[in-house]
Amino acid sequence: MALMRHGFGYMVEELGLFQMLSLPRRRMKQQQPETKTLGERVRLVLEDLGPTFVKLGQLASTRSDLLPESVIRELVKLQDQVPPFSAEAARSILEEELEMPVGDMFARFDDIPVAAASIGQVHLGKLKSGEEVAVKIQRPGALQTITRDLAILHDLSHMAEKRWEWARRYQLVKIVEEFSRSLLAEMDYSREGRNTEKIALQFQSDPHIFIPQIFWQFTSSRVMTMEYVEGVTLSQPEQLEKAGFDRKLIAKRFVNAMLHQMFMEGFFHADPHPGNLLVRKDGSLAFLDFGMVGRLSSDMKDHLSELIIALMRKNTDSMVSAILHLGLLPEDNDLESLRRDLDVLRDEYYDLPFSEIGIGKALSDLFGVAQRHAIMMPPDLTLLGKALLTMEGVIQKLDPELSIIDMAEPFGRKLVKERFSPRRLRGKFLGSAAGLAEALLDIPSQARQLSALISKGKLKVELSMPEMDSLMRKLDQISNRLSFSIVLLAFSIIMVGLIIGSSMNRQSSILWHFPVIGIGLGVAFLMVVWLLYAIFKSGRF
């Protein structure tokens, strides 16, 4: 119904879903698509389908390598707004998960939540030990609902790949599986707690960055209890000034913290929107909500730095090389077309001063090129692009004159130095040498296994030659035509011999009262017909 309401009825028909609908088919077809953009209609469909699809849309908004910019702009508008569930249900879940009465855990537990979303809601409280806490509680039945909706979406993606070439090209099933893993990971609050502590370790010696403490004795997969943080969010720049905070200093601390997470640690907060950032009374910047994080391996950081440097140097060949290292290129991709698109992108940045180039915008543009060429970029890399864009949006309100590229330069130098450091090169060399030595030491064992298979006659050899089928078909055609010609020639010789012999001897062709020539003609004729039928039936004449 949601698809029909917003102009996607053709998808319902082509997927064969009409039989599942209760309304008559004709009435369904009569509904006309609204005069809205594709992105608006996609957003409205997701909102109609409910919380699971809203969350999936929010995750999809990070994948600028898969979706057009017009759709991304609409997906970021998706709001996760649902009414809160009852205090009784919240207390029941607390007691079920933590296996103790609420009164034994909290000196105070506020029944009215301070925030509510499709997955859970947040209550404030005070522990018996005196700490003020925020308690995140998962919505009743949320996991079951999301699991069911994801199963339906998985089935639909399989149906789409069977019917539409674009769905196969973009590997829709894999995309759905990737989003499903991300959403189910976000459902596990204990995982979010571990993410929080991992980020906290990155800044344990930095007094300007604050990460709340997790109280593990009151945390499970459906409940997370963390230190309550009070402050002014970055979404209120005017309030920051009224409170006497230096917006420029806050902006620098925020950018420095994010770049450190991304390029030095390779583990970063992937959703740094203003609501997840608070300035505390002492001026320190607090990060909240670590349900969505990104990871960058050493190799990925290397290729990412190559990509950014290539873009800044306007080097198309290096950009192509970096994109191929980072993404999964389809077999039928046209590299020349990719180069042309990258040349156009390079020209857009050609006359811009280095300080005016935004890293997030540059990566987003590159992902747009990747999307047009169906290049699958790693999910964590697209999360990085989204986080950088979000960061640039926050900085634009705090300090529009701040150049993120200038602040990123020292991190870039560190990355290059780290990449070519003797320790790193030695580690790579030793790793490769160890792998080679292990392979060499394994040769005798492999040889014994091969010898045993040969002696038992169980060795199977499979050869794959792309042109073999075509070659065998040609050989079949030649042999069949040759057989046909030989049979016809033999038939002709036999019949001519019989006729000539009969004429020269002036004898009848009757043998034992049977017409030999006539019978021979009949038999030969039947053989020719049978041979022709067999050859034409094989389709290899």
C-alpha positions, -999 to 999 in steps of 0.1 A, spaced: 0 0 0 28 24 9 45 18 -25 12 23 -43 4 56 -24 37 72 -35 39 63 -71 58 29 -70 29 8 -81 49 -5 -111 73 -21 -86 44 -39 -69 32 -52 -102 66 -63 -115 75 -80 -82 42 -100 -84 28 -86 -51 -7 -78 -63 -20 -111 -51 -10 -102 -16 -31 -71 -15 -67 -70 -4 -79 -42 -27 -89 -49 -63 -61 -47 -88 -78 -21 -109 -83 2 -80 -46 -1 -72 -36 8 -108 -59 38 -107 -38 55 -80 -16 81 -97 19 90 -84 22 122 -66 40 152 -82 70 148 -59 106 141 -66 120 105 -64 138 113 -32 106 127 -15 86 97 -25 113 73 -12 113 92 21 75 91 24 74 54 17 100 46 44 81 68 69 49 49 61 65 15 64 75 22 100 105 24 124 126 -4 108 125 12 74 131 47 89 163 34 105 173 17 73 167 50 54 190 68 80 217 42 74 212 44 36 217 82 38 254 75 46 259 56 13 265 84 -12 284 58 -33 251 39 -39 224 65 -40 219 97 -60 225 130 -42 188 140 -46 177 108 -27 204 113 0 192 148 7 157 135 15 169 105 35 188 127 59 154 144 68 140 111 82 130 117 118 130 88 143 99 102 162 76 77 179 56 81 211 73 68 243 63 35 259 50 33 294 70 36 326 56 2 337 71 -14 305 104 3 311 106 -9 347 96 -44 337 124 -46 311 149 -32 336 141 -59 361 140 -87 335 173 -78 320 193 -69 352 175 -95 374 169 -72 404 141 -48 415 144 -12 402 145 0 438 177 -21 445 194 -4 415 183 32 417 179 57 445 157 76 419 143 65 385 124 91 365 93 75 349 90 102 322 117 97 295 138 126 282 140 112 247 122 85 227 130 68 194 120 37 174 145 14 191 145 27 227 141 57 250 162 74 277 153 78 314 172 98 340 180 84 374 204 82 403 223 51 414 224 40 451 261 49 450 251 85 442 260 89 405 235 107 382 229 84 352 210 82 319 194 48 313 187 37 277 160 10 275 151 -9 244 115 -7 232 94 -38 239 92 -61 209 116 -39 189 141 -67 181 113 -90 169 97 -63 148 130 -54 132 140 -90 126 106 -97 108 108 -65 87 144 -73 77 134 -109 66 107 -93 44 131 -69 30 156 -97 23 130 -116 4 120 -86 -17 157 -79 -26 160 -115 -39 129 -110 -60 142 -77 -73 175 -93 -84 157 -119 -103 136 -94 -122 157 -62 -126 192 -59 -141 200 -28 -120 193 -47 -88 218 -74 -98 243 -48 -109 242 -30 -75 240 -64 -56 209 -54 -38 209 -85 -17 244 -77 -3 234 -41 4 203 -53 24 225 -78 43 250 -50 51 223 -26 63 207 -55 83 240 -62 101 244 -25 109 209 -22 123 211 -53 144 244 -42 158 228 -9 168 202 -30 187 229 -44 210 234 -19 238 263 -38 252 281 -33 219 275 4 221 289 4 256 321 -13 244 323 13 216 320 41 242 349 27 263 371 22 232 367 59 222 373 69 259 407 52 258 417 74 228 412 106 249 421 94 284 450 119 286 431 148 269 412 169 294 393 188 267 374 157 254 349 139 277 334 105 272 307 93 297 314 63 319 294 30 313 281 13 344 284 -24 334 266 -39 364 235 -21 351 240 -27 314 229 -56 291 220 -60 254 187 -42 260 197 -17 288 226 7 290 233 28 320 259 56 315 270 87 333 247 116 329 263 145 310 250 180 315 259 209 291 249 229 260 246 211 227 264 223 196 230 228 180 227 259 201 256 282 191 239 313 206 235 296 240 272 287 239 281 324 235 257 334 263 274 309 286 307 325 278 323 297 257 347 304 228 330 290 197 362 291 176 380 271 203 352 246 206 352 241 168 390 235 168 387 209 196 358 192 178 377 189 145 409 179 161 391 151 181 373 138 150 405 138 128 424 120 155 397 93 158 396 88 120 432 91 108 452 81 139 431 56 157 410 42 128 380 40 150 356 69 151 322 83 160 302 80 128 273 102 137 287 135 152 256 156 147 251 186 170 227 168 193 254 142 201 279 169 212 278 188 245 300 215 260 303 210 297 307 237 324 344 233 324 346 239 286 353 202 277 335 187 247 315 156 254 306 130 228 274 110 232 257 80 215 282 55 201 257 32 184 271 40 150 309 38 147 333 34 118 366 15 114 395 21 91 422 -5 86 458 5 81 455 -3 44 423 16 41 438 47 57 468 44 32 445 42 2 423 70 15 453 93 20 463 84 -16 428 94 -28 427 127 -11 463 136 -22 455 126 -58 424 148 -58 443 178 -44 471 173 -69 446 169 -98 461 135 -107 435 114 -125 456 82 -128 463 82 -90 426 88 -83 416 58 -104 443 37 -87 431 47 -53 394 41 -61 402 7 -75 421 -2 -43 393 10 -21 363 -3 -40 350 -33 -58 349 -27 -95 324 -46 -117 339 -68 -144 322 -49 -172 332 -14 -160 345 10 -185 378 25 -171 380 52 -198 345 64 -188 356 64 -152 387 85 -161 366 110 -179 342 115 -150 372 119 -126 387 145 -151 355 165 -148 356 163 -110 393 173 -110 385 204 -131 359 214 -105 386 217 -79 413 230 -102 410 267 -94 400 264 -58 425 275 -31 437 246 -11 423 260 21 388 262 6 385 226 -3 363 206 20 374 170 27 338 158 32 325 174 1 355 161 -20 349 125 -7 311 129 -13 318 139 -49 341 110 -54 315 86 -40 291 101 -65 314 91 -93 317 56 -78 279 53 -76 275 61 -113 300 34 -122 285 8 -97 318 7 -77 310 -8 -43 329 12 -16 336 -2 19 307 8 43 331 22 68 346 45 41 312 59 33 305 63 70 338 84 71 325 106 43 292 111 60 309 119 93 332 144 76 302 161 59 283 163 93 314 177 109 318 204 82 281 213 87 286 218 125 318 238 120 300 261 95 277 272 123 305 275 150 333 290 130 328 294 92 364 307 87 380 275 101 397 254 74 394 217 81 419 209 53 445 230 71 438 212 104 440 179 85 474 186 71 494 176 102 474 143 104 482 137 67 519 142 74 517 117 103 499 92 81 526 94 54 553 92 80 536 63 97 531 45 63 568 47 54 583 44 89 610 18 93 588 1 120 558 -2 96 579 -14 67 598 -38 89 564 -52 101 551 -56 66 583 -73 54 584 -97 84 547 -105 78 553 -113 42 584 -133 50 565 -153 76 537 -160 52 562 -171 25 581 -193 50 549 -209 62 539 -216 26 574 -232 19 572 -253 51 537 -265 40 550 -278 6 561 -313 19 527 -318 35 509 -307 3 531 -330 -18 523 -360 4 486 -353 1 489 -350 -37 509 -383 -39 483 -401 -18 455 -388 -41 474 -399 -73 481 -434 -58 444 -439 -50 434 -426 -84 413 -398 -69 431 -369 -84 407 -347 -104 419 -322 -128 396 -294 -139 405 -272 -169 386 -240 -177 390 -226 -212 366 -197 -220 366 -205 -257 364 -243 -254 326 -245 -257 327 -224 -289 355 -245 -303 337 -278 -296 306 -265 -312 325 -256 -344 341 -291 -344 307 -307 -340 293 -287 -369 323 -297 -391 321 -334 -382 283 -335 -387 286 -318 -421 314 -342 -431 293 -373 -420 263 -360 -439 285 -356 -471 301 -390 -467 267 -407 -463 253 -389 -494 284 -398 -514 282 -435 -503 245 -436 -511 252 -421 -546 280 -446 -553 260 -476 -543 230 -467 -562 250 -457 -594 269 -491 -592 236 -511 -589 220 -492 -618 251 -495 -641 256 -532 -633 220 -540 -639 221 -521 -673 254 -537 -685 243 -573 -677 208 -566 -690 196 -584 -659 167 -575 -638 174 -560 -604 151 -586 -588 168 -609 -563 149 -638 -547 117 -620 -559 128 -588 -541 135 -555 -560 171 -549 -547 175 -514 -561 141 -502 -548 148 -517 -513 183 -501 -513 169 -468 -522 143 -470 -495 169 -480 -468 194 -454 -479 166 -428 -479 156 -437 -444 192 -435 -432 197 -401 -447 164 -388 -431 174 -402 -397 209 -386 -400 195 -353 -410 170 -353 -381 197 -361 -356 220 -334 -368 193 -307 -370 179 -317 -336 214 -312 -321 215 -276 -334 251 -281 -345 247 -284 -383 
